[in-house]
Structure formats: structure tokens, C-alpha cells
Amino acid sequence: MRRAANGWPVHPFLFALSPILFLFAYNAARLPLSPSELVIPALIALAGTLLLWLLLSLILRDRVKAGIITSAFVLFFFLHGRVLSLLRLRAGEPEFSLPFWGILLVVIALLVIRARRPLQRLNGILNIIAATILLTNVVLGLPGYLSSLSHRRRDERRTKNEERRTMTDYPDIYYIILDSYARDDVLKDDYGLDNTPFLDFLTTHGFQVARRSRTNYIHTYPSLAAALNFEYLDSLARKYAGKTRELTPFTDMIANNRVVEILRQHGYSTLVVSSGDPGIALANSETVLPLRGNLTEFQNLVLNSTPLPVMFELVGRNSFYDQRRGQILHALRSLTPGAQVRHPVFVLAHIICPHPPYVFGPNGESINPRGARVFTADDGFQVTGDRQQQVKGFADQTRFLNRRVEETVNRILAESPSSPVIILQADHGPDVDLDWGNPQPGPLAERFAILNAVCIPPSAIQPQRTGVWPYAPCSTDSESAQSAKSADSSPASSLGGLGGESSLYDSITPVNTFRVVLNRLFGTELPLLPDRSYYSGAQASYEFVDANDSGFFARLRERAGLAAGVNVVAFPRAAGAELSPKNYCRKLLALKYGWVRPALRRSYIRAKAEELSAEQAFEMYRRHVQSGDLPELGNEYEVYAGAGPDGNPVAALFFFTKGR
């Protein structure tokens, strides 16, 4: 056995497989991955390792030394992204990363080549280490994969046993998720984009746009799990909070959701327009449109752990960005299934846009940003560039997406056999300014605020069984009405235009969207739930914090070990005589942050004869500090400039406290 271990160098091949198996083992328990996704990366890794080892063996005439050098190259190749991350070097700076790896590899190769002693013993040790690592990945990954596999098989059996009705005249339903698409007020205030033309297009094509909608959950998987099951995730929170970070419970709810279960009972087929994200899929879906000519998200993850994207960037080829553009364009083009599926059909489409990386200009031109390549399960990319670049990138990509969505909607309406139901909805908003370790109310409100637009043709509306419209405006449901009033500064307004009945309202959230749609199509009596939103940090998937009451921000900052208050300095053009300084500043906080607002610590009002800009307000504040009229509150602040609580112009500075 010792001779076998010290003989042929098997370790290069084992080391080549281990990183791939590690990524699969880590993600298989969290996401519904298929073993077939391993085939291409494994074959390429083994073939490349074999070619390198054969070439070095011919040059050095020593298979053992060739094997050791090959192993060094393989380890550096597959650990490139991880090591750079640990060293806090950006993958988008090849001028630093590639020379670092090149010099280190040359040094190791020279040491091996010049070694005078036989290296069979080292070869044997490497064989044992590589075999142990490989076996460990298999042992650790197998239970998670088998658990995921058993869930899928169970779900397939359940789907096959569902009651199937004959083909009906129900309309096709398109559920199109535009990842990170912001609400129109956020686009205008924070990104300088007036989205009125796009919203006008939607309304003229029969859409009802909820102008004060927000997501129920701040991350993609819980957001979609809640929307597709039209319920909150309290049961998952009770079961998993503080115990696991696995995403499988979310993805299971997406794959086996209540919406599809009901639709299949009414004769619907299902179609998934894939984004490559393995967590957004439907169990036993009749038709899945894969990404044409693109890698899966797992295969992209393997690719981005290597220096290949950096090398492509050096020679002017950006394969990752080309793939991302291809994914988005192919998904949008695939949103007209035509004769390839059985109608009526439920289409689930996840469009990873305007989510970063920002790869499109406003007119569809190709943009290749530096960095921003690595996708993570925490819903983000490594985005580089200053805030101004990111804001411009998001706004430009949204402009591009608007044009493509308009084309897609026109095509769906023209090619559908009957007037379809179309839901355009974001999973969450953008997070350009959001610091997950120290969240501020402004960026949090931006992350919650989403596009939510629904088109239900009047011809598809079915009468209620009882003649009562139980999902009418929130004001008819005491619990929902109370929720709307506590979450927003004004009552929820209803949106009419759907068969003369009021069903959609201005502050509807995704958990109620399909309740309205199903009630409309099938005459069911699903009551509306209170519209609520929940925060969870990037590292706490199931620890949801209720974001609907005034104590939310205080509790959130308490959890982060920070004080929960804000000091306000306001410069109104005229003093608000009818309001005390404290009440005036509280109302300013409501104007600035809406329902996600921090607690007021101290308030200072200094009326001015003229209207001040944000820059002038800070300069005025510094003058008051120098004269001793105001205390030193720091240089980090957020600003509000506009109409104040009394209608007069005001410029206000918000300074957050940083200690207990």
C-alpha cells in the first residue's frame, strides 16, 4: 500500500476534482443542484490536468516532479478567487493578481526541479492528502445531495398525483421577476431617473401599478417563496432561526408552491424561463427553457474561482459579462412560448436585471465593468466603483430594461392565444448604499421599495361564489386596514379598472398579489393578509425583523450593537409655529424615510429667511458649530431638501449616533 501511495502521482487529478466537489457539496444542501452540472467542469479539469502533467513529464523526464508541479498549478488555479478574497485583493485588478500567482508558481517549480533528493515520499504524502480531501468532500456533500434528491422525488410524485382537468379557456399567466427593479419614487429621488414614460406604457396596456408597493422580504428566495405561496414565512422562522443558513427550505417552497398547485388543478401547464439560478425552478415543470449556450450558475461559480475571467479581461474578452448579457436577452426573448407548450400555461421568468453587474448601457450597448464577477448566495456581486458610477450603472441598465420589457409585453399580447395575465414584479429593490453590517433607514427603504404592476384582462374575471368581494380594498378588512395605516403615513388607496371592481390597491405587497389574481380568475375567496415587510441580514436568513412598527430601526441597530437614534438639524425658510421642534423633526423623519424611520434623539431648528440647498445647509451647520450655537455632531449625515411638514421649504441634516 505504501508503494502504491509513493508510486504514480494521482494527487494532481484528485486536487483538480476537489475544489469542484467542494463547491457542489457546499451548495447541494442549500440549492437544488443536479449532478449533471458536475460533468463539464470535472471533464475539463481532468483533461487540462492530464495534458499539463504529460507535457511536464516529457520535458522533465520525471513523472513525480511533473506531478508535484502540476498539483501546485492546479491548486493555484482553482483557489485563485478564494485566496484573493482572503487577501482582500480585488479580482478586477489583474495587474496585481496574476503576477502574484506567476511568481509564486515559478518559485515552487524551481524548488521542485532543483531538488536533489528523490521526491517519492512527498509524492506519497500528497496522494494521501488529496485522497483525504476528496473523500471528505464526498462524505460531507452526499447527505445534503441525497436529502435534496429525496425532496425532488417526493415532489415529482406529488405533482403526478395532482388532479388534472381538461384544457380550459383560462388565460395564460406570466409572472416576470425583474430582479432589484426599484419603485418609481426611488428611481427619481435616488437615481435621477423619471420612470413616468415606462409606467405610462404599462397603464395604457392595461396594467395597474401599485405606486407604494414594497417587498415582504429583503432577499430573493424568501421574497419569492412568500409571493408564490401567498403567505408569510413565520413557520420557517420558528423552525430554522438561529439553527441553519441553508437555503433549501426557501427553494423547496418556490419549487413546490401553492400557486402552481392550484393552477395545475385548473389544467395549467408550467414553463420556467431560466436565469441559471438553481433555486428558482418549479418541480416537475413540463417545459424548461435553458440558457442557450451559457453555463449554469454553479458552473459560473466554478469558473469564477479560477483566474480565467481575469485573463479574459486582460485580452479584452469578458466572458462573464457576455454570458450575463446573453442570459438576460435570451430570457426576455423566450417569454413567448407560442405552440411549444400546452395552454393555458403559467410562465415563471426570473430576469437578473437591473441587478448588478451593470452590463448594459441605456441603449443596450455592451458595458464591461471591472470586478463585479462573483455571484454569491447572499444575493450580490463584488461591485467595484464609487457610488456615482454605481448609481449611473443602475439607472442606465434600468433604461435599457424598460425598452426591452415594453417590446416583450407587446410581443406577449400579440402572440398569446387570448388576453393573458401579466405580473411585472421585483423581488426587492436596489442596495447601492446599503451597508449590511450597519444598515441605515434610507438605503433600507430603497431596498424594500419595488415595482409591482399587474395586468388582468376583464374577460378573465370570474364571479365570486358568494357574490361578495372579500379581497376588496384593505379598508374593508380591519386587520389589513390597520396594517396599511401603521405601515404608511396615509391609508392605502384602491386601484380600479378591473371589471369595475376594486381589487388592487396602491400599497399591495407580493404576498397578496396572487390572492387577488386567483380570486379574479377562479372566483375563490382568499382573504387579504396584512401588508408587512421583514428584514433579515445577509448572514441571518431566517431571523426576520418586523419592519412595520416604529421600533423596527431601534431593534435593528440594537442587534448591530449600535445606538438607535438620530439627531436632526433643520433649516426651514420659516419656522413652523404650529409644531414643536420635536414634532416638526419627527415629521421630517417621516418625510425622509417613510415607514422605515429611526428614533429621534435631539432636534435643532434654525429658521432662515432664504431657502437652502443641501450643501448650503451643511455649511450653515458648520458655522453654527463654530459659533457655539450648535453641538458638534460629526461629518457623516444624510440630507432632506424639499417641502417641510408645514409646506414651507426646508433643508435638514440627519446625524446618526454611533455609540451606546
N, C-alpha and C positions, 0 to 999 in steps of 0.2 A: 504493500500500500504506500509505503514511504517512497519507493522507487517511482510509482505511478504519479505521486504528487510532485516529485522532483523532476519528472521527465518532460513531457511536452507542455509548452506554455498555453494552458487553457484560459488563464486569467484574462487576457485581452477580450475574449469573446464574452466571458461572464461579466466583466466590467462594462462592456458595451450594452448588455441587456439590463443590468441592474438599475440604472437611472430611469429607464423606460418603465420597468416593472414597479419601481418606487412610486413614480407619478401615478401609475394606474392603481396601485394598491391604496395610495392616499386618497384618490378621488373616487374609487369604485364604491366605497361605503357611503360617500356623500352624494354622488351623482349616478344616474343610470347609464353607465358606460357599457359598451359592448366589447367582448374580447377581440372582435374583428378589427377594432381600432388599433390594436397592438401590432397587427401583421405588417403593415407598411413600414412603420418606424423600426421594428425589430429586424426585418429583412435588410433594410438599408444599412442599419447599424452593423449587422453581422457581415454583410458584403464589403462595406468600407473597411472594417477591421481586418478582414481576411486579405484584402488587396494590399493594405499597408504592411501587414505582417509579412506577406510573401515578398514584397518589394524590399523591405529591410533585411529579410533573411538572405536574399540574393546579394545584396550589397555587403552586408557584414559577414556573411557565411557563418552565422551563429544564430540559430533559431531562438535560443534562450535570451540573448541580448536584444534581438529583434522583438521578442515578445514583451520584454520589460519596457522598452521604449514605446512600443505600440500601446501598452497599458497606460503609460504616462500621458500619451497623446489623447487616448480615449477619455481618461478621467478629466483632463483639462477641457476637452471638447464639450462634454456633457455637463460639467459643473461650472461652466463659464458664467452663465447668468446668475446662479446662486451665489457664487463667490463674490462677484461684483456687487451684488445686493448686500452681502455681509460687510464688504469693504466700503459700502455707501458710494460706489462709483456708478455713474450713470451708463447704461448700455448704449446710450446715444452719443457717447464720446469715444469713437473707435481709435482716435489718435492716442488715447491713454490705455485702453483695454487690450488691444491686440499686441502692441509692443511688450506689455507686461507679461502676457502669456507666452509670446515668442521667445523672450529672453529666458524665462524660467524653463521652458521646454528644451531649449538648446543646452542650458547648463546641465540638466538631468541627462540628456542624450550623451554629452561629452563625458560625464562621470561614468556612465554605463560602458561606453565604448572603450575608455581607457582603463577600465577595471582589470587588474592583473589576475585576481583570484577567480576561480570558477563561480558562476552565479546560480548554480543549480539549487542551492539551499534557499536563496532569495526567491527563485522561481517557484519552489515548492510552497514557501510561505505565502506568496501572492496567490497561488492556486487555492490554498485553503481559505484565505481571507475573502477572495472573490466568490468562492462557492458558498461561504457562510452568509455573505451579504445577499447573494441571490436567493438562497433558501429562506432567509429572514423575510425578504420582500414577499415571497410566495406565501409563507405561513401567515404573515400579517395581513396580506391582501385578500387571501382566499375566503375567510369568513365574511368579510364585507361584501365581496362579489357574490358569494352564494346567497347571502341574505337578500341582496338586490335582485338576483335572478329568481329567487322564490317569490318575491313580491311581484315581479313581472309575470311569472307563470300563473300566479293566483289571479292577477288582474285580467289576463287573457281568458282564463276560464270563466271569470265573472262576466266579462264582456260578451262571450259567446252564448252565455245563458240568458242574456238580457232579452226581454220581449222585443221582437221586431215586427213592425207593422208594414203594411204595403206602402208603396210610394204615394206621397200626398202632394197637395198643392201648396205646402208651406214654402215660404221664401228661403233662399239661401241666406246664411248668416256669416258675415265677415267680422272677425274680431282681430283688429290690426293694432298691435302694440308698438308704439313709436317710443323707443327707449330714451328716457330722460327729456322728453319734449315738455317745455315749460309752458305755464299758463300765460295768457296774453299780457296781463299786467306785469308779470315778472320780466317777460321779454322786453317790454317797453321801458320799465324803470331801471333794470339792471343790465340789459344788453343792448339798449338803444335800438331795438327792432320793433317797429309798428306792424303788428300782425293783422291789422284790420282787413287788408285785401284777402288774405287766406281765409279768415273767419267769414268774410262776406261770401266767398266762393262756397263754403260749406253750407251756410244758411240758404243760399239760393238753390242749392241742390238737395234741400230737404232735411238738413242736419239741424238738431237742437244742440247748441253749445252751452255747456254749464260753465258760466264765467267765473264762478268761485269754487270750482271743484278742487279737491285735494286727494292725495293718495291715502289709503288706510294704513299702509306700512311703507317704510322708507327704503326698503331694498326690494329687488326684483322678484325673487322667489316667494317671499311671504305676500307681497302685493298681488301677484298673480294667483297664488293659492287662495287668498281671500276672495278675489274677484270671481274666479271660476267656480267657487263653491258657495258664493254669496253668503258667507258667514265669517265672523271673526275667528282668530286663531287662539282663543283662550285655552282650548283643550291641549294644544301643543305647548303653550307656555306652562301650563300646570305640569305637564309630563316631562318636559325637557329642559326647562330653565335651570341654568347652573349645572347641568349634567353633561351636555354634549354640544358640539358645534357642527355636527353632521347636518347636511342639508337634505338628506333623503326624505325626512318627513314632509318637507315642503314640496319636493319634486314628486313624491307619491301623490300628494293632493292635486298637483297640477295634472299629472298623467291620468288620474282616475277621478276626475272632478264631477260634481253633481250636474253641471250644465250639460256636459256631453252625455251623461247617463240619461237625463230627461230627453234630450234631443234624439238619442238613438231609439228610445221608446216611441218616438213620433216619426220614425222612419228616416232619420238623417244619417248620411254617411259623414265621414270626417276627413279633413285634409290638413296636414301640417306643412306650412311653408317654413322650412328650417332655417334658423340663423346659425346653426352649428353648435349652439348651446345645448348640451345633452340633457339639461334639466328642464327644458321647455319642449315637451313632447306629449303625445296622447297615447295611452295604452291601446294596442291593437288597432291603431288607426288604419283605415282602409287604404289610404294613399299618403305617401310622404314624399314631398319634393326635396331631394337632397341638394346640397350646394354643388352646382355644376363645376367640376374641375377644381374644387377647393378642398383644403384639409378640414377635418373636424376640429372642434375647439381643443380636444385633447391632443391631437396631432400638432396643432399650433403651439400648445403648451410645451411639447417636447422640442419642437423646432426652436422656440424662443429661449430654451435653456442652453442653447449652443451659440457659438459666435457667428453662425451663418447670416442672421439678419444684419449684423454689424458689417460683415464682409460685403453683403449685397449693397449696403448703404455706401460703402467706400467706392464701389464701382458704379454707383449711380442707379442701382436697381433696388427697389424697395418691395420685396416680395410680400411682406406682411401688409403693407398699405394697399398694394394691388389686390391682394386677397380680400381685404376688408371692403374695398370699393366693389369688387366682384360680388361679394356676399350681399351687400345692400342692393345693388342694381338687379341681381338675379332674383332676390326675394320680391322686390317690387314688380318685376316683370311676370313673376309666377302667380300673381294674385288674380288671375282669370282662368280657372280650371277648365272651363268650357265643357267639351264632351268627354273628357278623360275621367270624370267622376260621376257617380250616381247622385242625382238631385232629388230632394234638397240636400245641401251639403253645409256643414259647419266648417269654416276655414279659420284656423288659428295661425296667425303670422306674427313673428317677432322680428321687427326691423331694428337693428342695432344702430340707430341714428335718430336724433343728432348726438347720441352718446359719443364721447371721445374714443379713439383718436379722431382728430378733425382732418379728414382726408379729402373733403370736397370744398371747393370754393363756392361762392354764391351762385355761379352759373354752371356748376358741375365740373369745373376744371380740377385736375388732379393736384392734391396737396400732399407733400411728403414731410411731415413734421419730424424733427429729431427726437429720438426717445419714444416714449408712449407706446411701447410694443407689447408689454407683458400683461396679459389678461389674468385677473385673479378672481377667486370665488367670492371675494368681498366686494365684487361689483366695481371694479375700477381698473384703470390703466396707469402705468407710470407716466404721468403727464408732465412734460417739461415746458418751460417758457413762463414769462411773467403773466400777471393777471390780465393785462391788456391784450396780450396775444391769445390767451385762452378765451376771453370774452369775445374777441373778434372771430376766433375759430368757431365757437359755438353759434354765434349769430349767423355767420356765413353758411355753415352747414345746415342750419335751420332754413335759411332762404332756399338753398338747393333742395332740401327735402320737401318744402312746400310745393314747389313746381312739380316734383315727381309724384307727390301724393295727389295733386289735382289731376294729373294725367291718369293715375291709377284709378281714382274714383270714376272719372269719365269712362274709362275702359270697362270697369266692373258694371256700371249702369248700362252701358251699351251692349255688352255681351251676355248678361245674365238672362236666363230664360224668363224670369219675372222680376219685378222690383225687389231688390234684396234689402236685408237689414245690414247696415254697416256701422261698426263701432270703431271710432278712432280714439285711442286712449293711451296715455303714458303710464308706465309702471311707477315712475317717480319723476321728480324734477331734476335739474342740474345741480352740481355741487362744486362749482368753481372756487367758491370761498369757504367751503365747509371744512373745518378742522375737526376731525372725528374725536380727537383727544380733548378738545376744548371748544365744543360747539357753541356758536353764537346764535341769537334768535333770528337775525336777518338771513344768513345762509340756510338755517333750518327751515324757515318759512318758504324759501326758494325751493328747497328740496321737496317739500310737501306739495307745492302748488303744481297742478298738472293740467294738460289738455284732456278734455273729456267731451267728445261730440258723438251723438247718436242719431242715426237716420233710420226711422221705422216707417215704411210706406203705409199710408192709410188703408190700402187694400188688404194688408196682412192682419189688421186688428180684429181680434175675436171678441164677442160679447162676454161679459162676466157671467159666471154661472148664477150668481145671486142678484145680478143687476146692480150690485154695489161696487164702487171703485175703491178697493181697500188700499191701493198704492197711490192715492191722490196726494196732493201736496202735503209736506210734513206737518202743516198746521192742523190736519185732521187726525194726526196721531200724537197724543200728548207726549209720549217719550221722545219721538223723533223731533217734534217741535221744540221741546226743551233742549235737546242736544244741539239743534241748529242755533238756537238763541245763545246758548252758552259758548258755542264754538266760534260764532261770528258776531260782529257788532250790530248786525241788522238781521231781521227774520229772513229765512230763505224765500226767495221769490220763485213762483212757478213759471214753467215754460209751457205754453200751449202749442197748438198747431198739430197735434197728433190725433186726428179723428175728432177734434173738438174737445177732447178730454185733457185735463192737466195731469201729467204723469212724471215728467222730468222737471227738476227744479234746479235753481242756479247753483246750489251748493251740494248737489248729489255727489256721492263718492262711489268708487268702483264696487264696493260690497253691495250696493243697491242697484247697480246698472242692470245686471241680468235678472234681478227680481222684476224690474219694470218690463224688460224685454219678454221674459217668459209669460208674465201676466198678459201682456199685449197679444202675444202670438197664440197662446193656448187657453186664455181665459182662466188661468189659475189665480189663486188668492194668496200669494206670498206677501206678507206684510213687510213694510219697510223697516229696516233696522235704524237705530240712531247713527248718524254720520259721525264717525270718530276716527282719529288718526293716532298712530303709535310710533314711537321712536325706539330704535334699537341700535346700539353702537356696532361698529364694524367687527368687533370681537365678541359680541354677545347676541347671537342670533335669536334666542328665544326669550330674552329678558326685555319685554316690551314695556315702555314707559308711556302712560296715557298722556297724550299731548293736548287734551281738550279742556283742562281747567287752568286757572291762574297759577297754581303751584307747580305746573309742569317744569318750567325752566329752573325754578329753585331746586327741585328734586334732581333734575338732570345735572346741574352744576355741583350739587352736593355729592353725587356719585363720582364726579370727576375730581373731587377734593378741592373745589373752588367755591368762593363766595358767590352768592346768588343775586347780587344787587347791581344796580346801575345808577350812576349819578348823571343828572340831566342839567345841562346849561342851555337855556333858551333865550334867543334874542328876537322877540316879536316886534313888529313895526308899531304896534300899540298894545298896551297892557290889557289883558282880559279882566275887566273889573268884575265880571260875574263869576269868575272861577278863582279859587285859591291857587297859589303857586303849585301846591302838591297835586291838586286835581287837574290843573292845566297840564302839568308834566305827565301825569298818568294818561291823559287823553292823547298826548303826543306819542307816548309809547304805543298806544293802540293804533294810532295812525301809521306809525313806522313799521310795527311788527305784527299787527293784526292779532290773531288769537295765540300766537307763539310769542309771548312777551315776558320779559324779566321783571323782577320786583324792583320798585323804585326805592332807592336809598335816600338820596338827598336831591333837592331841586333848587335851581337858581334861575331867576328870571331877571333879565336886564332889558327893559324896553328901549327901542331905538326909533329915531324919527324916520330912518330910511330902511328900505328892505335890504337885507344882507344875503350874499351868496354863501355857499358852504365854506369857501376859502376865507372870505371876509369874516365869517363867524369865528373861525379858529384864531385868526389874527386878533380879533376883538377880545376873545377869551384870554389870549396871552397878555394883552395889555392890562386887563383887569387883574390877572395874576401878579404882574409886575407892580401894580399899584397897591396890592394887598386887598383888593376888593373881593377877589375870588380865591379859593384854595387851589393848590397845585393838584391836578387830577391825572396828569400824565399826558402823553402824546399819542396814545392809541385810542381811537374813538371811531364811532360810526355817526353818520350825519343824516338829518332830515331837513329838507328845504322845500317849502310849499305852503299851502293854506293851513293855518293852525286850527285848533278846536273852536275858536270863535270866528273863523272865517278870514282873519287878517293874516298876511304873510308872516312866516316865522322861519328862522334858521336855528336848528337845535343840534347840540353835540351830546352824544351818549358815551360815557366813560364807564367801562365795566371794571368792577373791583376784582382783584386777583389774589386776595388772601382772605383768610377767615378773620 
